[in-house]
Amino acid sequence: MSPDLLQRLMAARAAKVPLALLTRLPDGAQLLVPGDAVPEALAAEAGAAIAADAARNVTVGHETWFIAPENPPLRLIIVGAVHIAQALVPMALPLGFAVTVVDPRRAFATEERMGDRVTISSDWPDEAMAALKPDARTAVVTLTHDPKLDDPALEVALRSAAFYVGSLGSRKTHAKRVARLTEAGLSEAEIARIAAPVGLDIGAVTAPEIAVSILAQIVSARRGGPKKRAEA
């Protein structure tokens, strides 16, 4: 790898910009996409590898390339160190999510309750979210049922590039939430991004079951599946 290409790759990693490293076989010539000029078909293959988060060999014309995606880490930001969060955290970790739990209530947001493999923030949710800067590799879930905590986080998340934003609560609760967020100045399109009631409709009742439904919906959103519950 040339010093220039390495420098560009490291800069992209620092900036959390998704890209792909292309290596031509068998001579080892390397390119970065986006950034370097490549044929349209090869650029499309690179984009597909980035989206799938999986390396692949492709042949374009008479050339064979190995495409290695260089994606920022997946992140899950959970607002509310509640029972559902306790169940959701250990399920999300094996799927490659770096998990941050945000809750200014210090009695809830503890390592004893959330585990030692998560980042815990006791900042007010809007401040925490502004510092965390949700990107296209980030899912956000609010679980507190408290508008003073959930709404500030949602205001930031819905204006970010987060690929998933979900919020716990019944349809009645969500209708009130929509009214508050509208009053706060969010657009109809921004508010429509919220998956609410949160989670796929699997009849979940217990905290672990609800956590399964939420994580399934997050995976579905990431992989291009349906994000909304089926209407009754």
BADOSE-113236 format. One record per residue (C-alpha): residue number from 1; chain; x, z, y. Coordinates in nm, 4 decimals. Each point is the difference from the previous one (the first is absolute). Layout:
// BADOSE-113236
REC   lofi   sepa          x          z          y
REC    NUM      A          X          Z          Y
...
// end
This chain:
// BADOSE-113236
REC   lofi   sepa          x          z          y
REC      1      A     0.0000     0.0000     0.0000
REC      2      A     0.1407    -0.0997     0.3383
REC      3      A     0.0549     0.2707     0.2670
REC      4      A    -0.2538    -0.1703     0.2276
REC      5      A    -0.2695    -0.0103    -0.2657
REC      6      A     0.0688     0.3623    -0.0973
REC      7      A    -0.0297     0.1070     0.3628
REC      8      A    -0.3330    -0.1813     0.0359
REC      9      A    -0.1273     0.1521    -0.3233
REC     10      A     0.0962     0.3524     0.1069
REC     11      A    -0.1623    -0.0528     0.3408
REC     12      A    -0.3237    -0.1115    -0.1664
REC     13      A     0.0038     0.3045    -0.2265
REC     14      A     0.0536     0.2306     0.2969
REC     15      A    -0.2858    -0.1661     0.1863
REC     16      A    -0.2201     0.0104    -0.3147
REC     17      A    -0.0556    -0.3740     0.0119
REC     18      A    -0.0992    -0.1562    -0.3354
REC     19      A     0.2074    -0.2975    -0.1049
REC     20      A     0.1437    -0.1698    -0.3070
REC     21      A     0.3604    -0.0602    -0.1025
REC     22      A     0.0319    -0.3439    -0.1593
REC     23      A     0.2936    -0.0762    -0.2276
REC     24      A     0.0522    -0.3570    -0.1195
REC     25      A     0.0997    -0.0364    -0.3628
REC     26      A     0.2640    -0.0606    -0.1163
REC     27      A     0.2163    -0.0282     0.3154
REC     28      A    -0.1132     0.3313     0.1586
REC     29      A    -0.0862    -0.1302     0.3479
REC     30      A    -0.2245     0.2521     0.1755
REC     31      A    -0.2707    -0.0121     0.2674
REC     32      A    -0.2468     0.2413     0.1572
REC     33      A    -0.3696    -0.0813     0.0448
REC     34      A    -0.1365     0.0301     0.2592
REC     35      A     0.3005    -0.0842     0.2128
REC     36      A     0.1786    -0.2939    -0.1566
REC     37      A    -0.1362    -0.3537    -0.0112
REC     38      A    -0.1230    -0.0868    -0.3506
REC     39      A    -0.2371    -0.2613    -0.1441
REC     40      A    -0.3671     0.0865     0.0370
REC     41      A    -0.0502     0.0349    -0.3746
REC     42      A     0.2905     0.2442    -0.0281
REC     43      A    -0.1278     0.2008     0.2969
REC     44      A    -0.3395     0.0253    -0.1719
REC     45      A     0.1649     0.1278    -0.3189
REC     46      A     0.1916     0.2575     0.2030
REC     47      A    -0.3203     0.1112     0.1700
REC     48      A    -0.1701     0.0379    -0.3371
REC     49      A     0.2874     0.2118    -0.1313
REC     50      A    -0.0205     0.2247     0.3051
REC     51      A    -0.3758     0.0389    -0.0386
REC     52      A     0.0267     0.0747    -0.3727
REC     53      A     0.3007     0.2268     0.0530
REC     54      A     0.1610    -0.1605    -0.3041
REC     55      A     0.3138    -0.2097    -0.0480
REC     56      A    -0.0289    -0.3450    -0.1533
REC     57      A     0.1911    -0.3150    -0.0932
REC     58      A    -0.1414    -0.3215     0.1457
REC     59      A     0.0954    -0.3648    -0.0101
REC     60      A    -0.0629    -0.2060     0.3096
REC     61      A     0.1034    -0.3624    -0.0215
REC     62      A     0.3252    -0.0042    -0.1931
REC     63      A     0.1065     0.3525     0.0974
REC     64      A    -0.0642     0.3317    -0.1722
REC     65      A    -0.0157     0.3172     0.2093
REC     66      A    -0.0191     0.3692    -0.0771
REC     67      A    -0.2284     0.1675     0.2555
REC     68      A     0.0366     0.3748     0.0520
REC     69      A    -0.2514     0.1610     0.2385
REC     70      A     0.1433     0.2561     0.2409
REC     71      A    -0.3077     0.1964     0.0981
REC     72      A    -0.0229     0.3254     0.1950
REC     73      A    -0.1122     0.2919    -0.2186
REC     74      A    -0.3680     0.0469    -0.0733
REC     75      A    -0.1412     0.3015     0.1827
REC     76      A    -0.3123     0.2092    -0.0349
REC     77      A    -0.0951     0.2226     0.2914
REC     78      A    -0.2583     0.2635    -0.0905
REC     79      A    -0.1673     0.1930     0.2806
REC     80      A    -0.1241     0.3299    -0.1381
REC     81      A     0.1806     0.2194    -0.2540
REC     82      A    -0.3217     0.0566    -0.1954
REC     83      A    -0.0783     0.0101    -0.3742
REC     84      A    -0.0391    -0.3776    -0.0217
REC     85      A     0.3439    -0.0385     0.1593
REC     86      A     0.1458     0.2318    -0.2634
REC     87      A    -0.1327    -0.2339    -0.2677
REC     88      A     0.0855    -0.3224     0.1854
REC     89      A     0.3670     0.0768     0.0697
REC     90      A     0.1266     0.0132    -0.3619
REC     91      A    -0.1952    -0.3163    -0.0841
REC     92      A     0.1437    -0.1978     0.2929
REC     93      A     0.3647     0.0882    -0.0570
REC     94      A     0.0461    -0.1912    -0.3308
REC     95      A    -0.1452    -0.3101     0.1675
REC     96      A     0.2909    -0.0013     0.2438
REC     97      A    -0.1692     0.1496     0.3044
REC     98      A     0.2003     0.2275     0.2277
REC     99      A    -0.2650     0.2585     0.0873
REC    100      A    -0.0408     0.1905     0.3262
REC    101      A    -0.2665     0.2675     0.0364
REC    102      A    -0.1092     0.0754     0.3561
REC    103      A    -0.1822     0.3245     0.0772
REC    104      A     0.0569     0.2352     0.2953
REC    105      A    -0.1588     0.2806    -0.2012
REC    106      A     0.3177     0.1563    -0.1316
REC    107      A    -0.1803     0.2069    -0.2620
REC    108      A    -0.1076    -0.3255    -0.1673
REC    109      A     0.3044    -0.2211     0.0537
REC    110      A     0.2541     0.1783    -0.2183
REC    111      A     0.2494    -0.1138    -0.2602
REC    112      A    -0.1609     0.2368    -0.2475
REC    113      A    -0.3293    -0.1889     0.0277
REC    114      A     0.1256    -0.3548     0.0500
REC    115      A     0.3215    -0.0006    -0.2039
REC    116      A     0.3621    -0.0532     0.0914
REC    117      A     0.0005    -0.3807    -0.0178
REC    118      A    -0.2095    -0.0583     0.3118
REC    119      A     0.0668     0.0199     0.3705
REC    120      A    -0.2196     0.2527     0.1782
REC    121      A    -0.0816    -0.0291     0.3692
REC    122      A    -0.1688     0.2835     0.1866
REC    123      A    -0.0298    -0.2082     0.3186
REC    124      A    -0.3402    -0.0834     0.1423
REC    125      A    -0.1175    -0.3140    -0.1848
REC    126      A     0.0192    -0.2435     0.2927
REC    127      A     0.3542     0.1170     0.0787
REC    128      A     0.1021    -0.0181    -0.3641
REC    129      A    -0.1456    -0.3487    -0.0390
REC    130      A     0.1690    -0.1241     0.3164
REC    131      A     0.3330     0.1254    -0.1331
REC    132      A    -0.0568    -0.1447    -0.3485
REC    133      A    -0.0960    -0.3444     0.1372
REC    134      A    -0.2152    -0.1354    -0.2872
REC    135      A     0.1033    -0.3530    -0.0936
REC    136      A    -0.1233    -0.2701    -0.2359
REC    137      A     0.1403     0.1962    -0.2958
REC    138      A    -0.1941     0.3162     0.0913
REC    139      A    -0.3310     0.1402    -0.1225
REC    140      A    -0.1740     0.2756     0.1971
REC    141      A    -0.2650     0.2374    -0.1359
REC    142      A    -0.1762     0.2725     0.1977
REC    143      A    -0.1514     0.2813    -0.2046
REC    144      A    -0.0682     0.2997     0.2238
REC    145      A    -0.3689    -0.0611     0.0861
REC    146      A     0.0958     0.1389     0.3420
REC    147      A    -0.0398    -0.2529     0.2851
REC    148      A     0.2601     0.1878     0.2045
REC    149      A     0.2586    -0.0894    -0.2641
REC    150      A    -0.1251    -0.3217    -0.1593
REC    151      A    -0.1058    -0.1888     0.3125
REC    152      A     0.3342     0.0180     0.1873
REC    153      A     0.1781    -0.1262    -0.3105
REC    154      A    -0.2508    -0.2816    -0.0446
REC    155      A     0.0374    -0.1112     0.3611
REC    156      A     0.3715    -0.0592    -0.0601
REC    157      A    -0.0347    -0.1390    -0.3531
REC    158      A    -0.2684    -0.2531     0.0895
REC    159      A     0.2174    -0.1428     0.2749
REC    160      A     0.2994    -0.0264    -0.2312
REC    161      A     0.0969    -0.2542    -0.2653
REC    162      A    -0.0890     0.2393    -0.2853
REC    163      A    -0.1315    -0.2024    -0.2938
REC    164      A    -0.2548     0.2675    -0.0915
REC    165      A    -0.1882     0.2657     0.1961
REC    166      A    -0.2480     0.2208    -0.1851
REC    167      A    -0.1971     0.3058     0.1044
REC    168      A    -0.1865     0.2591    -0.2056
REC    169      A    -0.3661     0.0614     0.0742
REC    170      A    -0.3533    -0.1081    -0.0796
REC    171      A    -0.1698    -0.2998     0.1620
REC    172      A    -0.1732     0.2389     0.2395
REC    173      A     0.3333     0.1585     0.0898
REC    174      A     0.1541    -0.3434     0.0447
REC    175      A    -0.2800    -0.1134     0.2318
REC    176      A     0.0800     0.2933     0.2268
REC    177      A     0.3689    -0.0852    -0.0274
REC    178      A    -0.0682    -0.3588     0.1045
REC    179      A    -0.1881     0.1235     0.3058
REC    180      A     0.2876     0.2272     0.1002
REC    181      A     0.2637    -0.2682    -0.0479
REC    182      A    -0.2085    -0.2484     0.1955
REC    183      A    -0.0253     0.2545     0.2804
REC    184      A     0.3788     0.0374    -0.0186
REC    185      A     0.0396    -0.3716     0.0694
REC    186      A     0.0681    -0.1523    -0.3408
REC    187      A    -0.1461    -0.3435    -0.0619
REC    188      A    -0.2527    -0.0864    -0.2681
REC    189      A     0.2667    -0.1979    -0.1857
REC    190      A     0.2445     0.2918     0.0075
REC    191      A    -0.2596     0.2468    -0.1263
REC    192      A    -0.1078    -0.2420    -0.2740
REC    193      A     0.3449     0.0382    -0.1551
REC    194      A    -0.0878     0.3510    -0.1209
REC    195      A    -0.0764     0.0290    -0.3703
REC    196      A    -0.2855     0.2506     0.0087
REC    197      A    -0.1281     0.1647    -0.2042
REC    198      A     0.3600    -0.0008    -0.1200
REC    199      A     0.0906    -0.1152    -0.3502
REC    200      A    -0.1412    -0.2430    -0.2534
REC    201      A    -0.3482     0.0873    -0.1215
REC    202      A     0.0756     0.1422    -0.3463
REC    203      A    -0.2373     0.2953     0.0187
REC    204      A     0.2834     0.2390     0.0834
REC    205      A    -0.0938     0.3663     0.0450
REC    206      A     0.3070     0.2214    -0.0479
REC    207      A     0.3070    -0.0029     0.2241
REC    208      A     0.2160    -0.1802    -0.2597
REC    209      A    -0.2734    -0.2596    -0.0585
REC    210      A    -0.0337    -0.0621     0.3741
REC    211      A     0.3787    -0.0315     0.0216
REC    212      A    -0.0085    -0.2636    -0.2763
REC    213      A    -0.2682    -0.1952     0.1866
REC    214      A     0.1989     0.0122     0.3246
REC    215      A     0.3249    -0.1087    -0.1587
REC    216      A    -0.1751    -0.2798    -0.1880
REC    217      A    -0.1437    -0.1264     0.3274
REC    218      A     0.3417     0.0158     0.1658
REC    219      A     0.1573    -0.2005    -0.2824
REC    220      A    -0.2865    -0.2501     0.0167
REC    221      A     0.0481    -0.0411     0.3753
REC    222      A     0.3722    -0.0488    -0.0441
REC    223      A    -0.0481    -0.2601    -0.2724
REC    224      A    -0.2717    -0.1891     0.1867
REC    225      A    -0.3041     0.1358    -0.1810
REC    226      A    -0.3238     0.1408     0.1477
REC    227      A     0.0434     0.2931     0.2400
REC    228      A    -0.3597     0.1097     0.0348
REC    229      A    -0.2270     0.1965    -0.2269
REC    230      A    -0.2765    -0.1916    -0.1665
REC    231      A    -0.3269     0.0627     0.1797
REC    232      A    -0.2660     0.1838    -0.1996
// end
